């Protein structure tokens, strides 16, 4: 009997219009591997029901015929079906309390779960992600927020005509528009656009999300400068090579060894023993107009921006240079401790008041503006889906051909997929047994 694979519609919110597999890739999978697919009908999906039908894919209201279901985001517990293999971003690997009921329900139903976030090669490098497009959209939203913030402060902004990322028809239209803005910045320079000197964007991180940000900044004409030159460039002691500058921070710029713990910074030692290091990122913050955070964070590591720093920097009516933090990583109370909530694309930012430790939606107020959209790739749904699908499609045959009824030892999967298997027939796999402790405390 043929395996039928379902493509679930996304319903987490009105912005989630992505798909895990696009119609064009399903055509190739049907032809080359003889697989059957059914797409769940959706009124908002970036790839319409008719596009799936035109590709020869059945479209149905339900997915009862599918023994394997691909989705993008978490699935509500009441929609989960017994003895089904699921693949989606489950957001459970940190023991996230809000998703433990979903994980428990999957276990009760005897389901198997593959998590895209944990599909990695033998060296631990992730193989499938939306990160690049998160960087594209996040950097555009950051520019939008900076423009609104500077306007509220009565300052002229070089980003006046930047739109929300979702308001561009596609990435190509965004590129053309941003390159026009960049040309205007180059021509007018600091005389009209940037009266206080160069606009300096600090980019924390250098992975896929950061690469997307860097590409957007390149369209705007940004020139990369060295971290060591940052104080001189910000003060004017070093002539700026362009009106718009970007500085990329790596781990060695964020922490230093605690005295007596390590002789010098070593990246692997920091990953293995973060307790031997202390955060020093605050020393860079006074020199930035905007900070863009793309880093991974958990509680073992120092934060980049703390509430304490914000209270000292913005207290008593002070307005330091840093006015916008684009927190693309969007870990609540995480690397950016001011990120107290996530936002939506049509209202992407809030202002953090350090005196009252409270937030107000919008871009006016006594503290820094924080952009914290947690579903940024949704703002570029077709292109982000096409990029994701191009990788996922090559993994589908192995998933479809596996005998999911067999025991874990007999289950045939390539290593990168086996590492991503959180549940098999309702049981935590050995690499994820630590989640049992989180399940006990949250369900």
N, C-alpha and C positions, 0 to 999 in steps of 0.2 A: 504494500500500500504506500502511495506517495505521501511524503511529508508536506503538510500545508503550513505555510509561514504567514503570520499575521503582522500587519503594520498598524499599530494602534494610533488612533487620533489623540492629539494632545489637548488637554482640557484644564491644565493647571491655572491658567489665566488667559485673558484675551490677547496677550502678547505672544504666547507660545504657539508659533505657527510653523515650527521646524518639523522635519521628518528625518528618521534615521536612514531611510533608503529611498532614493528618488526614482521616479518611473523609468528613466532611461537605463539605470543600472539593473532594475528588475527584469527588463527585457533581455539583457545579456545573461542573467542568471537562469532565466527560464530556458533560453535557447541552449546554453552550454551545459547546464546541469539538470535540466528537466524538473525544476522545482515549481511548485504551485504557490501562489501568493494570493492573499486577500487583504485589501486595504479597508480599514474602517472608515465609513463616510464621515466627512468633516466639513463644516461650513466656513472654517477660518484658515485651514491649512494653506501654506504657501504654494503647494502643488495640489491642484484641485482634484476633485473626484473624476472629472472628465479627463484630466491628464493621465490619471492612472488607467482609466478605461481605455483611452487611446493607445496605451502601451500594452493592452491585452491583460490587464490585471482586474480581477473581480473586485467590486466595491460592495460592501455590505454594512449594515448598521452594527452588526455584532461580529465577533471573532470566534464563534463556537467551533468552527471547523479547524482552527489553528492549534497545533500542539506546541509551536514555538512562536513567541510574540516579541517583536522588536518595538521599542518605544524610545523616547528621548528622556523624559522626566519620570519621577515617581508615579506609581499607579495607586489610586485610592484603594483602601483595603477591601471595600465592598465590591470592587470590580475584579478582584483577583480570582482566578479559576484554578481548581485543583489539578495537580499532576501536569502542570504546564511549565515549560522552560521559558524564562523571561530574560531579556537583555535590555538594560536601560541604566541611566545614571541613578543609582539607588541612594546615594548620600547616606551610607550607613557605616563606612569603614572607620570613622572616628568615633563610632558609638553615638551618633547624633540622636539625642532623646526623641526628637519629633518624628523620627522614622523607625524607631524600634517597634511600635505597633505593627507597622507594615511588614517588617522583617519577621516578626512573630507570626503574623498571619500567613506569610509565605511558607514558613516552616510547618504550621498546622495543616496546610493544604498539600504538603508533600511536593512543593515546587522546587525547581532549580533556578538559580539566579546568577547571571553573568553581569558584571559591572564594567562598563566601558572605561571608567576611571582607572581600573587596575589592570587593563590590558597593556602589557609592557614587554620589552625584549629582555634578553638575558642580562643586560646591564642596567635594567630598571628604567629605561627610557620609555615613556608613554608612546603608544603607537597610534592612538585615535583620540581626537580632541576637537573642541570648538574654540580653543584658546586664541588662535590667530584672529578670528572674527570678533572675539571678545575684546581684543586689543584694538581692532579697527573701530568698533562702535564706542568703546570706552574712551578712546582718545578724542573722538569727535564730540562726545558728550562733555568731556572735560573742558574742551575749548568753548563749547556753548556755555557752560557754567561760569568759566572765567570771564567771558564777555558780559554776562548778566551781573556778575559780582562787581566788575570794574565800573559798569554803568551805574550801579547802585551807589558806588563810592564817588561818582562824578569824574571818573577817569576815562579818557578815550581808549578804545579797545581795537586791536587789529583784527578781531574775530567777529565783527559786528554782524556779518551776514551768514555765519555758520548756522546750519540747521541741526535739529535732532537727527541722529543717524537714520532713524526709521522714516524720516521725511524725504530722503533721497530715494529715487526709484531703484537704484542699484549702486554698487560700489564704484562702478565706472563713472556714473554721474557725480558721486561724491568726490572722486579724484579730480575730475575736471574743475569742479567748483573750488576745491581746496587749493589746487594749483594756481587758480586765479587769485585767490586771497594771498597765497604765498608770494606771487609776483608783486602784488601791491605792497606787501611788507618789505620786500627787497628794494622796491623803487622809492618808497617813502621813508623807510628806515625809522630811526628814532626821532626824527624831527617832528613828525605828525602822529605817528602811531604809538610810539613808546617813549614818552617824554622823560621817563626816569631812567633811561638806559635800556639794555637788552632785556627781553622777556626770557626768563630762565625756567625751563621745565626740568624737574628732576624725575628720573625714571628708575624706580626701585625694582630690580630684577632684569633678567636677560634671556628668559625663555620664550616660548611661543607667543604668549600674550604680549610680552615686551616687543617682540618682533613686529606684531601688528601695530602697536603704538608707534614704533620707530618709522614704519612705512608712512603712516599718516603724517607724522612730523616732517618727514622728508618732502611730502607733497606741499607742506606749508613753508618749505624752505629752511627748516631748522638745520643748524650746524652743530655737530657733536663736539664737546669740549671735555677736557680731563677733570676729574674730581679735584685733583690738587690745585687746579687753577680757579676753582669756583669762588673762593673768597675774593681774589683779585678781580675777577670778572664782575662780580656783583657790586664791588665798591668802585669800579672804574679804574683801578690801578693797572689792570691789564686791559688793553683795547679789545673790544668784542669783535670777533670775525664776522658777525652777522647780527641783525636785530633780534633773531629768535635762536636761542641756544638750547641744547639738550645735553644733560649729563646723566650717564648711566651708572647706577650704583650696584656693586656686587657685594657679596657677603663681607669681604675684607674691608669695605667702607662702612659697614653697619655695626660691626662688633670689634672688640679687641680682647686679648687674653687678660683675664684677671691676674693681678700681680701674684707671682709665685705659682701659677697654674700651668702656663705654657710660655715657652720662650718667644714664640712668634705665632702669627696666625697661620693655621693650616686648615684648609677647607674640610677635608675628611674628618679631622679631629674635631672640628666645630660641629659637624653633623652627628658624630658619635658621642661627643661630650659637650653639649652646649652650655652646661653648668659651669664650664671653665672659662666662659666668655661673658662679657658685659656689653650692653648696647651703647653705641656712641653716635647713633644716627642724628640725635638732636643737634649736634654741632653743625650739620649741613643745612638744617631747616631755615635759619635766618637768611640764607642766600638764595632761596627759591621763591619764584612767584607761584608755581604750581608743583605739587608733588603727585606723581602717578604711581600707585602701588600695584604691582603685578606679582608679588611674592607669595609663596606658600608659607603659612604660619601655623604653629600649634603652640601650646602653652609652655613647651620646653625652651622656646626661643625668646629673646628680648623683642619688645615691641619697637616699631619705627616711630610712632607718635603716641604719646601718653596724655591722659587727662591732666596730669600734673604739669607737663610741659605747656600744654595749651593755656592753663590758668596763669602760668607765669608769663607767657608770651603775649596773651591778649587781655590780661586783667587790667583793671583800672582804665578802661577805655583805650588801651594801646592797640594799634593796628600795624602789626609787623608786615614784612614783605610778603610772606606766604599767605595767600588768600583762598586758595582752592586746593583741596585734596581729592583727587579722582581715585577712589578706592575700588579698582576693578576686581581685586580679589574678594572684597566684600565679605570678610569674616567678621561677624558681629562680635564686638568687643575683642577683636583680634589684634593683628599687627598694627592696625590703626584703631586705637582704643576708642576713638570718638565715634566710630561707626556703630551707632546704637540701633539702627534699623536699616532695612533695605528699602530701595525706592523703585519707582516704575519709570519707563522711558518718557512718558509725557510729563512727569514731575520728578526729574532725576536727582535733585539735590535738596539738602537741608542745611541750615546754619546751626552750628554747635555753639551754645553759650557756655563758656568755661566757668563763669561765676556761679551759675545755677545748675550746672551739669545737666542741661536740658537741650532739646532741639526744637527748631521751628522750621517747618517746610518752607522752601524758597531760598533766596540768596541775599537776604538783608538781615543784619543783626550784628552783634558785637564780636563774634568769633569767626572761625574759618568756615567756609562752605565745603560740604562733603558730598561728592557724587557717589552714590552707592547702589546703582542699578545692579541687581543680581542675576538678570537674564539678558545680558548685553547681546549675545549672538542672535537673539530673537529680532533685533533691529535690522538684521541683514539675513532674513530667513532663507531665501532661496540659495544664496551663495554659500552660506554656512552649511546648509543641508547638503549641497552638492559636494563640498569639500569633505564633509564627514562621510557621506555615502561612498565616495570614491575609495576610501580605505576600508570601510565596513564590508563592502560587497565582496572583497576577497576573503573575508572570514566566514561568510555565510555558508558556503558549501561544507566546511568542516563541522559547523554547528548543526546543519541539517542532516548530515550523514551519521552523526554520533548516535549511538543507542542509549538514549537517556533513561531507559528502564533498567539498565544494568547497574551493578555496584560501582563505586567510585574507582576502585582499583582497575576495573575492566573497561572503564570509560575511555574511549579513544578521542583525545583532543590534542592539538599542538600545544606546546609549552606555554605560549603567550596567552592562550585561552584558558588553559588549566589554571594558570596563576590568577585569572580573573573570576574563577568560579567560587562564589561566596557560599552558595547553598547547592547541595545535590540531593534531590529527592527529599527535601525538607530538613536536611541536616547540615550544620556548619562544616565546611571543609577544614582540614587541619590548620591552614594558614589564617583562618578567620575564627577559630574557636574562642579567641579572646573576647569576641562580641557577646558571648554567653553572659559575661559579668555585666555588660551594659543592659542586656535584656532583662536580667534579674532586677535591676534597680529602676528601670523605666517602664516596665509593662506589668 
